[in-house]
Amino acid sequence: MKKRRLFIVSFCATLLFLAILVAIPRPNHQMLYRVTYLPSLGKEFFLPCSINDKGQIAGHSIVAYRSYHLFLWDREKGLQDLGPQFDNEVYINNTGQIAAIMKDPNDHLIPSTTTLYNVSGLSLALSRAFIWDPNHGRRLLPTLGGKTAIAHGINNHGQVVGTAETASGVLHACVWNANSEIHDLTPSSKRHTQAWSINDTGQVVISARRSLLLVDANEIVTSTYTTIPVLGLLEINNNGYVAGMVQAGPGKYDIVIWHPDLGQKKLVQSYTNSLSETKINDVNQVLLIKGRQPKVRIFGRTLFSTHVQNYLHD
């Protein structure tokens, strides 16, 4: 009898405890993020390449054998097919304008006198820069008298930077303004030059003769340059800072940020190589993306390789 009474008391106490747990209000946890699976234009590979502050994503997708199309995705309209496109040079700004490259209006390869020049694994002999915007659609961007051009970036004012072929077959760094008019940023150069990035004030990073230069794309005639004393394929943020590397010894590099008025500041030292990249945002956070590291191989088998580690410096 006592055992039965003890069991009933224990059972009731357990029910009471569970009822109290259910009745206690729980704090509402704020959802930190949500995941959306992006659709594809077809069943094949697709690659998101750029995102703006509104969450719009631009990239490219395979729609048939060796046929790529540009796409734009947002939560309101979903996935939009914007027509033929070539490679992963795709950039979108906060107004929804997209700078990219293509073959020609009929998706054919473009012949060029500059068949041996190669930028980041992409032959400029096969490309033509264009801009797309939601109001006017696609517009081919002019060259500097040659047949080919490539876009490397766009700012929020619709200025596009990249490289265009001259009539003599030399590739020059250039900027296209909001009206798609082209401006040669290195008109006196007899060698290949490239424009890699542009910020909202019109500052452009150019590579020329193994040097990096800072120019103002808003100048009518570009005659003054500031040499950037760091290494890498640089982006410039809206505060005028670039992030890059300075060699500090054999295999050693200082990761730095540099400003034309404030000079250079060391962030960290790293064992890296010339294939590493640095990215910087508008609050000066720096992302170091390590390149391929050396490997030891014997008879086709990898014995060991150095450890790869990426860094975010805040």
C-alpha positions as CSV (number, residue, x, y, z in Angstrom):
1,M,0.0,0.0,0.0
2,K,2.8,2.4,0.9
3,K,4.6,1.5,-2.3
4,R,1.5,2.3,-4.3
5,R,1.0,5.6,-2.5
6,L,4.6,6.5,-3.1
7,F,4.3,5.7,-6.8
8,I,1.1,7.9,-7.1
9,V,2.8,10.8,-5.3
10,S,6.0,10.5,-7.5
11,F,3.9,10.3,-10.7
12,C,1.8,13.4,-9.7
13,A,5.0,15.3,-8.8
14,T,6.5,14.5,-12.2
15,L,3.3,15.6,-14.0
16,L,3.3,18.9,-12.0
17,F,7.0,19.5,-12.8
18,L,6.4,18.9,-16.5
19,A,3.3,21.2,-16.5
20,I,5.5,24.0,-14.9
21,L,8.1,23.5,-17.6
22,V,5.5,23.9,-20.3
23,A,3.9,26.9,-18.6
24,I,7.2,28.9,-18.2
25,P,7.4,31.4,-21.0
26,R,10.5,31.0,-23.2
27,P,12.4,33.9,-24.7
28,N,11.9,34.5,-28.4
29,H,15.3,33.8,-30.1
30,Q,15.9,36.1,-33.0
31,M,16.6,34.3,-36.3
32,L,20.2,35.1,-37.1
33,Y,20.1,34.0,-40.8
34,R,18.2,32.1,-43.3
35,V,19.3,29.8,-46.1
36,T,17.9,30.0,-49.7
37,Y,18.9,27.4,-52.2
38,L,19.5,29.2,-55.5
39,P,17.9,27.6,-58.6
40,S,19.8,27.0,-61.9
41,L,18.9,27.9,-65.4
42,G,19.4,24.3,-66.4
43,K,20.6,21.0,-65.0
44,E,24.2,21.8,-65.4
45,F,26.8,23.8,-63.4
46,F,26.0,27.4,-62.4
47,L,28.1,29.9,-60.6
48,P,27.0,33.0,-58.5
49,C,29.7,35.6,-59.0
50,S,28.7,38.9,-57.4
51,I,26.1,40.2,-54.8
52,N,25.0,43.8,-54.1
53,D,23.7,45.4,-50.9
54,K,20.1,44.6,-51.9
55,G,20.8,40.9,-52.0
56,Q,20.7,40.6,-55.8
57,I,23.0,38.0,-57.1
58,A,24.5,37.9,-60.6
59,G,26.4,35.0,-62.1
60,H,26.4,32.6,-65.0
61,S,25.1,29.1,-65.8
62,I,25.6,26.5,-68.4
63,V,22.4,26.1,-70.5
64,A,23.9,23.9,-73.2
65,Y,27.2,22.4,-74.2
66,R,29.8,25.2,-73.8
67,S,27.0,27.8,-73.8
68,Y,26.9,30.1,-70.9
69,H,24.1,32.6,-69.9
70,L,24.1,35.5,-67.5
71,F,21.6,35.3,-64.7
72,L,20.2,37.7,-62.1
73,W,18.4,36.5,-59.0
74,D,16.5,38.3,-56.3
75,R,13.7,37.3,-53.9
76,E,11.0,39.3,-55.7
77,K,11.5,38.2,-59.3
78,G,13.4,35.0,-58.8
79,L,15.9,33.9,-61.5
80,Q,16.1,35.9,-64.7
81,D,18.0,34.7,-67.8
82,L,19.8,37.7,-69.3
83,G,21.2,36.0,-72.4
84,P,24.7,34.8,-73.6
85,Q,27.7,35.5,-71.4
86,F,31.3,34.3,-71.2
87,D,33.4,33.3,-68.2
88,N,32.9,34.4,-64.6
89,E,33.8,38.1,-64.9
90,V,30.4,39.3,-63.6
91,Y,30.0,42.4,-61.3
92,I,26.8,44.0,-60.0
93,N,26.3,47.3,-58.2
94,N,23.6,48.5,-55.8
95,T,21.3,49.9,-58.6
96,G,21.2,46.4,-60.3
97,Q,23.5,47.2,-63.2
98,I,25.7,44.3,-64.2
99,A,29.1,44.5,-66.0
100,A,30.2,41.3,-67.7
101,I,31.8,39.9,-70.9
102,M,30.5,38.0,-73.8
103,K,31.6,36.6,-77.2
104,D,29.6,38.6,-79.8
105,P,25.9,39.3,-80.2
106,N,25.6,35.9,-82.0
107,D,27.6,34.1,-79.4
108,H,30.6,33.6,-81.8
109,L,34.3,34.0,-80.9
110,I,35.8,37.3,-81.7
111,P,39.1,37.3,-83.6
112,S,41.8,39.7,-82.4
113,T,45.4,40.7,-83.1
114,T,46.1,40.1,-79.3
115,T,45.8,36.3,-79.3
116,L,48.6,35.6,-76.8
117,Y,47.7,38.0,-74.0
118,N,46.2,36.4,-71.0
119,V,44.6,37.8,-67.9
120,S,43.8,35.5,-64.9
121,G,43.6,32.6,-67.3
122,L,41.2,34.4,-69.7
123,S,42.2,35.2,-73.2
124,L,41.0,38.7,-74.1
125,A,40.9,37.6,-77.7
126,L,37.6,35.9,-77.0
127,S,35.7,38.6,-75.1
128,R,33.7,41.8,-75.3
129,A,32.6,43.9,-72.4
130,F,28.9,44.8,-71.9
131,I,26.7,46.4,-69.3
132,W,23.1,45.4,-68.5
133,D,20.6,47.4,-66.5
134,P,17.0,46.8,-65.7
135,N,15.8,49.9,-67.7
136,H,17.8,49.5,-70.9
137,G,18.9,45.9,-71.1
138,R,22.2,45.0,-72.6
139,R,24.6,47.4,-74.2
140,L,28.0,46.5,-75.7
141,L,30.8,48.7,-74.4
142,P,33.1,50.3,-77.1
143,T,36.8,49.4,-77.4
144,L,39.7,51.7,-78.0
145,G,39.8,50.9,-81.7
146,G,40.5,47.2,-81.4
147,K,38.1,44.3,-81.3
148,T,38.1,43.1,-77.7
149,A,37.5,44.3,-74.2
150,I,37.0,43.0,-70.7
151,A,35.2,44.4,-67.6
152,H,36.8,44.0,-64.2
153,G,34.5,46.0,-62.0
154,I,31.6,48.5,-61.7
155,N,30.8,51.2,-59.0
156,N,27.5,52.4,-57.8
157,H,27.5,55.3,-60.3
158,G,27.6,53.0,-63.3
159,Q,31.3,53.5,-64.1
160,V,32.9,50.3,-65.4
161,V,36.6,49.6,-65.5
162,G,38.6,47.0,-67.4
163,T,40.9,46.6,-70.4
164,A,40.3,47.4,-74.0
165,E,42.3,46.8,-77.2
166,T,43.6,49.7,-79.2
167,A,43.8,49.9,-82.9
168,S,47.5,48.8,-82.7
169,G,46.6,45.7,-80.7
170,V,47.8,47.0,-77.3
171,L,45.5,46.5,-74.3
172,H,45.0,49.6,-72.2
173,A,43.3,50.1,-68.9
174,C,40.1,52.0,-69.4
175,V,36.9,53.3,-67.8
176,W,33.5,53.5,-69.3
177,N,31.3,56.3,-67.8
178,A,27.6,56.1,-67.1
179,N,26.8,56.9,-70.7
180,S,29.1,54.0,-71.9
181,E,31.7,56.4,-73.3
182,I,35.2,55.0,-73.0
183,H,38.3,56.8,-71.6
184,D,41.8,55.5,-72.0
185,L,43.5,55.6,-68.5
186,T,47.0,55.0,-69.9
187,P,47.0,56.7,-73.3
188,S,50.8,57.1,-73.7
189,S,51.6,53.5,-72.7
190,K,53.1,51.2,-75.4
191,R,52.7,48.1,-73.2
192,H,49.7,46.2,-71.8
193,T,47.9,47.8,-68.8
194,Q,44.8,46.7,-66.9
195,A,42.3,48.4,-64.6
196,W,41.3,46.1,-61.8
197,S,38.8,47.9,-59.5
198,I,37.0,51.2,-59.0
199,N,35.3,52.8,-56.0
200,D,32.4,55.2,-55.8
201,T,34.7,58.3,-55.8
202,G,36.3,57.2,-59.1
203,Q,39.6,55.9,-57.8
204,V,41.0,53.1,-60.0
205,V,43.7,50.6,-59.4
206,I,45.8,49.9,-62.5
207,S,48.6,47.4,-63.2
208,A,51.3,48.6,-65.6
209,R,54.9,47.5,-66.1
210,R,54.8,45.3,-63.0
211,S,53.7,48.3,-60.9
212,L,50.3,49.1,-59.4
213,L,49.0,52.7,-59.9
214,L,46.2,54.7,-58.5
215,V,44.4,57.1,-60.9
216,D,41.3,59.3,-60.9
217,A,38.8,58.1,-63.5
218,N,37.0,61.5,-63.4
219,E,40.0,63.3,-64.8
220,I,39.5,64.3,-68.5
221,V,43.1,63.6,-69.3
222,T,44.9,61.1,-67.0
223,S,48.4,62.5,-66.5
224,T,49.1,61.9,-62.8
225,Y,49.6,58.6,-61.1
226,T,50.2,57.5,-57.6
227,T,52.3,54.3,-57.2
228,I,50.8,51.8,-54.8
229,P,53.6,50.1,-52.9
230,V,52.0,46.7,-52.3
231,L,51.5,43.5,-54.3
232,G,48.4,41.7,-55.5
233,L,45.3,42.1,-57.6
234,L,43.9,44.9,-55.6
235,E,40.4,46.1,-54.8
236,I,39.9,49.6,-53.5
237,N,37.1,50.4,-51.0
238,N,35.1,53.6,-50.8
239,N,37.4,55.1,-48.2
240,G,40.4,54.9,-50.6
241,Y,42.1,51.9,-48.8
242,V,43.6,48.9,-50.6
243,A,44.8,45.7,-49.0
244,G,47.8,43.8,-50.3
245,M,51.2,42.2,-49.5
246,V,54.7,43.5,-49.0
247,Q,57.6,41.1,-49.1
248,A,59.3,40.8,-45.7
249,G,61.8,38.0,-46.5
250,P,62.1,34.7,-48.3
251,G,58.5,33.4,-48.5
252,K,57.3,35.9,-45.9
253,Y,54.9,38.7,-46.6
254,D,53.4,41.5,-44.5
255,I,49.7,41.8,-45.1
256,V,49.0,45.6,-45.1
257,I,46.4,48.2,-45.9
258,W,47.5,51.3,-47.7
259,H,45.9,54.8,-48.3
260,P,47.3,57.5,-50.6
261,D,47.1,60.1,-47.8
262,L,47.6,58.0,-44.7
263,G,50.3,55.6,-45.9
264,Q,50.8,52.0,-45.0
265,K,49.8,50.0,-41.9
266,K,50.9,46.4,-41.2
267,L,48.2,43.9,-40.2
268,V,50.0,40.6,-39.9
269,Q,52.9,38.6,-41.3
270,S,52.1,35.5,-43.3
271,Y,53.8,32.7,-45.1
272,T,52.0,32.9,-48.5
273,N,52.8,33.1,-52.2
274,S,52.1,35.4,-55.1
275,L,48.8,33.6,-55.9
276,S,47.2,34.7,-52.7
277,E,44.6,37.5,-52.9
278,T,43.4,40.2,-50.5
279,K,39.8,41.6,-50.4
280,I,38.7,44.6,-48.4
281,N,35.3,46.0,-47.5
282,D,34.2,49.5,-46.6
283,V,34.8,49.1,-42.9
284,N,38.4,48.0,-43.7
285,Q,38.0,44.3,-42.8
286,V,40.6,42.4,-44.9
287,L,40.2,38.9,-46.2
288,L,43.3,37.0,-47.2
289,I,42.6,34.1,-49.6
290,K,45.6,31.8,-49.8
291,G,46.7,30.6,-53.2
292,R,47.9,27.1,-54.1
293,Q,50.7,26.0,-51.8
294,P,53.8,24.0,-52.8
295,K,53.5,20.2,-52.9
296,V,56.0,17.4,-52.9
297,R,55.1,14.7,-55.5
298,I,56.9,11.5,-56.4
299,F,55.8,9.3,-59.3
300,G,52.5,11.2,-59.6
301,R,51.6,10.9,-55.9
302,T,51.5,13.8,-53.4
303,L,53.5,13.0,-50.3
304,F,52.7,16.2,-48.5
305,S,51.9,19.9,-49.0
306,T,52.0,23.0,-46.8
307,H,48.9,23.8,-44.9
308,V,46.5,26.4,-46.4
309,Q,44.8,28.8,-44.1
310,N,42.7,31.8,-44.9
311,Y,42.4,34.9,-42.7
312,L,39.9,37.6,-41.9
313,H,41.6,40.6,-40.2
314,D,39.1,42.8,-38.4
